[in-house]
Amino acid sequence: MIGAMSLRPEDVDAPRVLLVDDDVELSELLVEYLRRDGFAAEAVGDGLAGVARALDGGFDIVVLDVMMPGIDGVEALRRIRAASRVPVLMLTARGDDVDRIVGLELGADDYVPKPCSPRELAARLRAILRRIGEASRMHDASIAAGPLTLWPGQRRACWRNAPLALTSTEFNVLASLARQAGRVVAKDDLSREALGRPLGRFDRSVDVHIGSLRQKLGTRDDGSPWIETVRGRGYQLLLA
């Protein structure tokens, strides 16, 4: 743990954020800003310590830098996802699409390119947590679409009567599609509803999450995917 960058007693009721980054100066800046902005923030300086804290610290969300010595952010994410569905935001090098796509494919909920402003990071964190909070207030409402049933309040999904393991953002994307099953949902609408931000010009986040969902849902009897691409318009979840 990095010096005085652990959680403080007064942070007990604030959203708990774990920042994993070997850049001590940047970590101190981000933690200080996040604390002033109402988060309970803690930082660790390497991937191994980050995995351990993410799995035992009771955090609401984890921020992982991709480039770290020892095990990098991608491997740290892989180990976290093997045991936890805690939301994860990746810090990636600006313009490095490979790291972003790999991170999303492994179950990251979103990414922020570095260098990023503390304000942008805080906004992304709030967007992810807001989506989770909104769903948690829908205790009694379920969403049924063909062989899919979702319980947003419990963040629980069943596919063909079997539990379906989803990341927070995958759940949000699938819920957005399920609410309008059989109809096309524009990519920008999916980005706003599931990620909490408008779709960027070269942003492939929604596409990567759709690809992951297609793998988890499998194919229909004719070999086609359950989530259909409607070129130039968006995606639709088929009912049968």
C-alpha positions in Angstrom: 0.0 0.0 0.0 1.3 3.4 -0.8 2.0 5.4 2.4 -1.0 7.3 3.6 -3.2 6.3 0.7 -5.3 3.8 2.5 -9.0 4.4 3.3 -9.8 6.8 6.2 -12.4 6.3 8.9 -14.5 9.2 7.5 -14.7 7.5 4.1 -16.9 4.6 5.5 -20.1 5.7 3.7 -18.5 6.9 0.4 -18.2 4.8 -2.8 -15.0 2.8 -2.3 -12.4 3.0 -5.1 -9.2 1.1 -5.5 -6.6 2.6 -7.7 -3.8 0.3 -8.9 -1.0 2.2 -10.6 2.8 2.3 -10.1 3.0 6.0 -10.8 3.1 7.3 -7.2 2.8 10.9 -8.1 -0.2 10.4 -10.3 -1.8 8.1 -7.8 -1.5 10.7 -5.0 -3.0 13.3 -7.3 -6.0 11.1 -8.3 -6.6 9.8 -4.8 -6.6 13.4 -3.4 -9.0 14.6 -6.1 -11.4 11.6 -5.7 -11.5 12.0 -1.9 -12.4 15.7 -2.3 -15.1 14.6 -4.8 -16.8 12.3 -2.4 -15.1 8.9 -3.0 -13.3 6.7 -0.5 -10.1 6.1 -2.5 -7.1 3.9 -1.8 -4.1 3.3 -4.0 -1.6 0.4 -4.3 1.5 0.4 -6.5 1.7 -3.0 -8.2 -0.5 -5.6 -9.9 -0.1 -8.3 -7.3 -1.1 -6.1 -4.4 -3.9 -4.7 -6.5 -5.4 -8.2 -7.1 -5.2 -9.0 -3.4 -6.9 -5.8 -2.3 -9.5 -6.0 -5.1 -10.5 -9.5 -3.9 -10.6 -8.8 -0.2 -11.1 -5.1 0.3 -14.8 -4.8 -0.3 -14.4 -2.1 -3.0 -17.2 -0.8 -5.1 -15.0 -0.3 -8.2 -11.4 -0.9 -9.2 -9.2 1.3 -11.5 -6.3 -0.6 -13.1 -3.4 0.9 -15.0 -2.4 -1.4 -18.0 1.3 -0.6 -17.9 2.8 -1.8 -14.6 6.0 -3.8 -13.7 5.5 -7.4 -12.5 2.1 -8.4 -13.6 0.5 -5.7 -15.8 -3.1 -4.5 -15.6 -4.3 -7.0 -18.2 -3.1 -10.0 -16.1 -4.4 -8.3 -12.9 -7.8 -8.0 -14.6 -7.7 -11.7 -15.6 -7.0 -12.7 -12.0 -9.7 -10.5 -10.6 -12.3 -11.7 -13.1 -11.5 -15.3 -12.2 -13.0 -14.7 -8.8 -15.0 -11.4 -8.8 -17.4 -9.4 -10.8 -16.4 -6.1 -9.2 -16.6 -3.3 -11.8 -13.2 -2.5 -13.3 -12.1 0.6 -15.2 -8.9 0.4 -17.2 -6.3 3.2 -17.6 -4.8 2.7 -21.1 -2.2 4.5 -23.2 -3.9 7.0 -25.5 -4.3 5.5 -29.0 -3.5 1.9 -27.9 -6.6 0.1 -29.2 -5.1 -3.3 -28.5 -5.0 -2.8 -24.7 -8.5 -1.4 -24.7 -10.0 -4.2 -26.7 -8.1 -6.9 -24.7 -9.2 -5.3 -21.5 -12.8 -5.2 -22.5 -12.8 -8.7 -23.8 -11.4 -9.9 -20.5 -14.3 -8.2 -18.6 -13.3 -4.6 -18.0 -16.4 -2.4 -17.7 -14.8 0.7 -19.4 -11.5 2.4 -20.0 -10.0 5.9 -19.8 -7.0 6.8 -22.0 -4.0 8.3 -20.2 -3.1 11.0 -19.5 -6.6 11.7 -18.1 -7.9 14.5 -15.9 -9.1 13.6 -12.4 -12.4 15.1 -13.4 -12.8 12.7 -16.3 -11.9 9.7 -14.2 -14.4 10.7 -11.5 -17.1 11.2 -14.1 -16.5 7.7 -15.6 -16.5 6.1 -12.1 -19.8 7.9 -11.2 -21.3 6.7 -14.5 -20.6 3.1 -13.8 -21.7 3.3 -10.2 -24.8 5.2 -11.1 -25.9 2.4 -13.5 -25.4 -0.2 -10.8 -27.2 1.9 -8.2 -30.1 2.5 -10.5 -30.5 -1.2 -11.1 -30.2 -2.0 -7.4 -33.3 0.1 -6.7 -35.4 -2.0 -9.1 -35.8 -4.8 -6.5 -39.0 -6.4 -7.8 -38.7 -5.7 -11.6 -37.5 -8.5 -13.8 -36.9 -8.4 -17.6 -37.9 -11.4 -19.7 -37.0 -11.8 -23.3 -37.2 -15.2 -24.9 -34.9 -17.6 -23.1 -33.4 -14.7 -21.1 -34.4 -13.4 -17.7 -32.7 -10.6 -15.9 -33.2 -9.3 -12.3 -31.6 -5.8 -12.3 -31.9 -5.3 -8.6 -29.9 -8.4 -7.9 -27.6 -8.1 -11.0 -28.6 -11.6 -11.8 -29.2 -13.2 -15.2 -30.5 -16.6 -16.4 -30.1 -17.9 -19.9 -32.1 -21.0 -20.8 -32.8 -21.6 -17.1 -29.0 -21.6 -16.3 -27.1 -18.8 -14.4 -25.3 -16.4 -16.8 -22.1 -14.8 -15.5 -21.9 -11.2 -16.7 -19.7 -8.2 -15.9 -21.5 -5.0 -14.8 -21.4 -3.4 -18.2 -22.3 -6.6 -20.0 -25.4 -6.8 -17.8 -26.2 -3.2 -18.6 -25.8 -3.8 -22.4 -27.9 -6.9 -22.3 -30.6 -5.3 -20.2 -30.8 -2.4 -22.7 -31.3 -4.9 -25.5 -33.7 -7.1 -23.6 -36.0 -4.1 -22.7 -36.4 -3.6 -26.5 -36.1 -7.2 -27.6 -36.9 -7.7 -31.2 -36.3 -4.0 -32.0 -33.1 -2.3 -33.0 -31.2 -0.3 -30.4 -28.7 2.3 -31.7 -25.1 2.0 -30.6 -25.1 5.5 -29.2 -28.2 4.6 -27.1 -26.4 1.5 -25.8 -23.3 3.5 -25.0 -25.4 6.1 -23.1 -27.5 3.5 -21.2 -24.8 0.9 -20.5 -21.6 3.0 -20.2 -23.1 6.3 -19.2 -21.5 8.3 -22.0 -22.1 9.2 -25.6 -20.4 7.0 -28.2 -17.1 8.4 -29.3 -16.1 8.6 -32.9 -13.7 5.6 -32.9 -15.1 4.0 -29.7 -15.4 0.2 -30.1 -16.5 -0.5 -26.5 -20.0 -1.4 -27.3 -18.9 -3.7 -30.1 -16.5 -5.6 -27.8 -19.1 -6.0 -25.1 -21.6 -7.3 -27.8 -18.9 -9.8 -29.0 -18.5 -11.1 -25.4 -22.2 -11.4 -24.9 -22.5 -13.4 -28.2 -19.9 -15.9 -27.0 -21.8 -16.3 -23.7 -25.2 -16.7 -25.3 -24.0 -19.1 -28.0 -25.8 -19.4 -31.3 -29.4 -20.1 -32.4 -30.4 -23.3 -34.0 -29.4 -22.0 -37.4 -26.0 -21.0 -36.2 -26.7 -17.2 -36.2 -26.1 -15.1 -33.1 -28.9 -14.1 -30.7 -27.7 -10.5 -30.9 -28.0 -9.4 -34.5 -26.1 -6.5 -36.1 -28.3 -4.2 -38.2 -25.8 -2.4 -40.3 -25.8 1.4 -40.0 -28.4 1.2 -37.2 -27.3 -0.8 -34.2 -28.1 -4.2 -32.6 -31.2 -6.2 -31.7 -31.8 -9.1 -29.4 -33.8 -11.8 -31.1 -36.6 -13.5 -29.2 -36.5 -16.9 -31.0 
